[in-house]
Amino acid sequence: MPEFKERTAELKERAPELGNQLRTKGGELRTKSTELVARQYQKMDVEWARHGLARSARHLILSGILGPMMDYYTRLRVHGREIFDDETLTGPVIFVANHSSHLDTPTVLRAIPFHWRSRTAVAAAADYFYKSRWKANAVALVFNTVPLGRNGGGLGNGATDHVDQLIDEQWNLLFFPEGTRSRDGNIGKVKSGAAIMAAQHNLNIVPIYIGGTHEAMPPGQNWPKRIKRRLWFSRRHKLEVRFGDPIPPRDVSERHEVMAEVRAFWERKGRPAIPSATIRCTTCCSSTRCCAPTRASWKRCAHAASSPPNARTPQRPD
């Protein structure tokens, strides 16, 4: 017993020293792990897909092959593409879109104007699309993907060095911040990695809402199907893509607030926000025509038409 008490007292005295040693070893292991992950992602990346003939082949596949095939099953309408005509919006930017189908990536890429799309890379889950080399090469060629982890905690520690280099080379990035496809079509948990990267590189975030892809090709379905009607008739699924106003870069500490704005944009399906102080029309209650004086008032009037005056005609994809 005396020896046991002496040993216990000795361990108590050395406890702080042993704790420091364990923390030091843990830090070294985390550093080595980060370096391994960074090297792994860089090794996974298919750099040749962003050069020369690969870019021309990608445009041919999207516009000449995949596009017409999708048009047989779906009908795409694009809203808000005028943001790209704004001279104040200069690349690179970070696109962030909701995610509920494998159709989301080609749908968004077709909606982005060609001169922006040709310089856009798509962040893809490394654990899903880069399991095998043939799959990695295929998605990189068709969609210009770049591997990223989707479990969070990988930014700023070397795991995104290959993505940082792309931004430095003036490439735009397309993120799906939910990290996976929604199984029920609703917005899932939104991660803040895109906002962190935008803050680190001082980039604008362009929110994108995608509608209709979950109905056309939900998770578990490998190809879209037309909507069956009576007899042998069928019709196409309606898809829509809506671009929101760019969100200026903010400090990293405000990343959650930035992504909350993005989520709110998705939840209202890409439509403009309605002011919290609503004004009910009191002069046209007996009329079917709204007499409100401003363009924005059509949303606040109880008897407004289903679409605003002078609404823009939706654009067709390139």
Secondary structure, DSSP 8 states (H G I E B T S, - for coil): -HHHHHHHHHHHHHHHHHHHHHHHHHHHHHHHHHHHHHHHHHHH--GGGGSHHHHHHHHHIIIIIIHHHHHHHEEEEEE-GGGGG-TT--S--EEEE--SSTTHHHHHHHHS-HHHHTTEEEEEEHHHHTSSHHHHHHHHHHH-EEEE-SSS--TTTTTTHHHHHHHHTT-EEEE-TTSS--SSSS-----SHHHHHHHHHT--EEEEEEESHHHHS-TT-SS---EE-STT-EE-EEEEEEE---B----GGGHHHHHHHHHHHHHTTT-----SS-----S-TT-SS---SSGGGGGT-TT--SS-TT----B---
